[in-house]
Amino acid sequence: MLKSIQKMLFIILSNQQFDSTFKTNKWHVANQLVAKGHKVIFVDPPLRFKAIKNFSRVIDQKSENLIVYKPINLLNFKPVSKLNTISQVNIIESAIKILKAENEKRILYIYHFDFPDLRDFIKDFKHDVKVYDCVDIYSEFPEYATGAKVNPSIISLIQHLDDALKIKFNQNGLSLKAWVDNQEEWLCQTCDLVFASAPGIVKHLNKWRKDVEYLPNAVIFEKYDHKGKLTEPNDIRSLTHPRIGFIGAIDSYKNNIKLIEESAKTYPNYQFVMIGPEKVSDPDLDLSVLKSLENVHFLGEKPWDETPAYFDHFDAHFIPYNINDYTIGCHPIKYFEGMAAGLPTITTLSSIKEFDIDGYSTENSKQFIKNIKIAIEEDNAEKRKARKELAKKHSWSSKVDKQVELINSKL
């Protein structure tokens, strides 16, 4: 007999800010938990140096059951970092009182494997269940693979010094990939549950733990199911059809820039629309060739609430990722968003193949380019309906229900 689900308090250690323009897994999970009656303290990654200029308040109460806590860590090496941990624990305890959640079971929900002094924090903070939800292969991020810093400046020099001291005093000399592996191995061994959002991540974590729960990303279906009824955004109104859209961070470690170039050159009458920030994690990004092409349009970053209107006026959606040790762990949220909009979606990702009802996922670059034309030419109402039906089956609500059920079984 299934144990009844009790209301819980979730403390989510996130590696992306709650108020970020892009609404990632962390944001969706937090909001679904609140919608289901649980209480959430969403802990942003600690603000450092340049980020502090955007600082507004430490405790930001979004609703009766949701608080966003924005820690400030100017220095991350011991003994200073120990003071940070003490402060974080005390402020979270204060937030728990604000939510009137002192008597609820505490779920420590970890996304941020590199949360400063995470091991000390876990020891100091009272909790009932701890979960590691892994949504990327972090060891392949430029930050950890090569130590790359975006926009080098005097601030980044200070960060390098701070990082060097943190490696020496807090991480036993481990850095980059070695540190990531060490931290994830420890999380796999000590957490009550481990979730993964892509088959490649499951395989990656299976080195340290066999019972990893595979739960792919999902979609808020109603937000994207509009059938051309949303107002066409001004910055694409003059573009001819067909329009091939991309929405997401634009970085060369993730996106195959050459493949986008070849696609645009192959179809000069197709309009390729690129929406998203550039150089988020990749200081070596070179978009000069792409930006010289008349049928490629960079529109910059858009608020999440505006993205459905773009999907609604695209003819196809493409995810031209590299095939590498990072992308084998990718299951982009935008895949099901495109499906919910009914769009044919062309990808290079093996993680998508189990959901690829059109056959437009391939790791072969020549076939990828061919699939763009095939997708445009064979699209019809029946295919759009099938894509929407697929997306309906993968809601954030149902994903979080499964996670909560697994967590509840550990109490």
Secondary structure, DSSP 8 states (H G I E B T S, - for coil): -------EEEEEE-SS-TT-SS--HHHHHHHHHHHTT-EEEEE---B-GGGGGG---SEEEEETTEEEE--B-S--STTHHHHHHHHHHHHHHHHHHHTT-TTSEEEEEE--TT-TTHHHHHHHS--SEEEEEE-S-GGGSHHHHT---SS-SHHHHHHHHHHHHHHHHTSTT--HHHHHHHHHHHHHHH-SEEEESSHHHHHHHTTT-S--EE----B-HHHH--TT-S---GGGTT--S-EEEEES-B-TTTB-HHHHHHHHHH-TTSEEEEES-B-SS-TT---HHHHH-TTEEEEE---GGGHHHHHHT-SEEEE-B--STTGGG---HHHHHHHHTT--EEE--GGGGGG-SSS-B-S-HHHHHHHHHHHHHH--HHHHHHHHHHHHTSBHHHHHHHHHHHHHTT-
